[in-house]
Amino acid sequence: MKGKGISSAVVAVILIAIIVPTVIGLALYAGYLTTLAMPAVAVTYDGEFDDAYVASEYGFYIDGVEQTDCNITSDVLGGSAYSACIYNTSAPGFIANQSTRDWEFDIVVDIDGPVEKMDIDLALQNTGTLQAAADVIIKNCALYKYEKGALLGRPVKQFEIDDNNYQVDDSTGPLMGDEYVIKITLHTKAIDPAAASGDDIFKLDLDLTTDGDTDAARILLESH
């Protein structure tokens, strides 16, 4: 009469069930240890401004036109005196007793390479007949990727920029090299007196705080 011991086939199955997961687990653990031992790759934040222009796709627009194309002067995109990157409001512009309304100014900034942050300083002006700092408020300021997003094809907001209705002084987080839109919405109150042609409405200063060649930008919006 044969004994009732476990057959060799069953023993083999049990051994395989024990050994295979163990080997796989050891391999995964070894890979994990290897990953821990690998030094982290440091990001070099040396990006710089390449260009700036009107945003006209993906639902972005501007209530105005580009008067002076942005160019680099002394390593600053737009020059050092707001004279090389100018946008004009569309006619009839900021006229006296105009009904209150929103004005949209969506401007693309093309950043070449990664940056740790971008400082954004947007200030309304009182430097002409128009008293923009008294008659205009900054309704909203945000940063978007200049492309269709995954959500219903809408561009993806990167940062909501903090403002106090009259000035923006805020910073983004890290940005990769790409085209970004600074979406600025102004709201006019009771304009009085009317703007003269060439009155400054806002000045926009951008600083990438990197070691790139062109790490600052200066953009001016004028009345038309």
Buried (B, 14 or more C-beta within 10 A) or exposed (E): EEEEEEEEEEEEEEEEEEEEEEEEEEEEEEEEEEEEEEEEEEEEBBBBBBBBBBBEBBBBBBBBEBBBEBEBBEEBBBBEEBEBBBBBBEEEBBBEEBEEEEBBBBBBBBBBBBBBBBBBBBBBBEEBBBBBBBBBBBBBBBBBBBBBEEEEEEBEBBBEBEBEEBBBBBBBEEBEEBBBBBBBBBBBEEBEEBBEEBBBBBBBBBBBBBEBEBBBBBBBBBBB
